[in-house]
Amino acid sequence: NEEAVGFLYCAKNKTHPHSNQYWEMSFSRDLRHYDGESCLDVQSIQENATVWMWSCHEQGGNQFFFYDREYQWLVQGERGHMCLEAFVDGEEHAVYANVCDNSNPRMKWIFGAVNDTALDAFHEQLPYNE
């Protein structure tokens, strides 16, 4: 059941948000919805690339994401230079992937809980590190 991703303003409770805002960075290195079956997927490197909700395949590629704690970026791709960006224009609320830009506040994402130990080891055992 593939569909483009939109967004709502953040729930006040970041550790127990509404189900539509309950996402996690999984050990498969994807951004997974609480249902465990839907993952974010970016299939283009063009400007304002659509972010899709797609069935999780645990193979990286289009569904590989990393959380950069320093910049609060959700970085897409194993050699990541694309970040998720919240976009608001009138009634349109969407999420796009664009080139990471620290001066862009719409690229800052906050999680209710962060596993620093897991993120410290995030890039270990990836093909480009061997």
PEGI-V525190 format. One record per residue. RES is the residue in one small letter. PHI is phi in whole degrees, -180 to 180 (* if undefined). Layout:
BEGIN
res	phi
RES	PHI
RES	PHI
END
This chain:
BEGIN
res	phi
n	*
e	-88
e	-155
a	-69
v	-90
g	-116
f	-157
l	-120
y	-64
c	-60
a	-67
k	-67
n	-91
k	-78
t	-90
h	-138
p	-78
h	-58
s	-58
n	-73
q	-114
y	-97
w	-123
e	-141
m	-86
s	-87
f	-70
s	-85
r	65
d	-127
l	-100
r	-114
h	-72
y	-57
d	-69
g	77
e	-116
s	-110
c	-126
l	-77
d	-145
v	-119
q	-110
s	-145
i	-110
q	-76
e	-57
n	54
a	-65
t	-66
v	-104
w	-108
m	-95
w	-136
s	-59
c	-65
h	-120
e	57
q	-113
g	74
g	57
n	-61
q	-105
f	-79
f	-136
f	-136
y	-98
d	-88
r	-66
e	-64
y	-99
q	62
w	-95
l	-102
v	-94
q	-103
g	93
e	-65
r	-109
g	-33
h	-135
m	-103
c	-124
l	-75
e	-132
a	-78
f	-124
v	-130
d	-146
g	63
e	-83
e	-82
h	-124
a	-138
v	-122
y	-122
a	-108
n	-141
v	-59
c	-58
d	-146
n	-66
s	-84
n	-98
p	-67
r	-77
m	-103
k	-93
w	-128
i	-119
f	-103
g	-69
a	-144
v	-129
n	-91
d	-62
t	-62
a	-65
l	-69
d	-62
a	-101
f	-56
h	-90
e	-67
q	64
l	-93
p	-53
y	-78
n	-103
e	-92
END
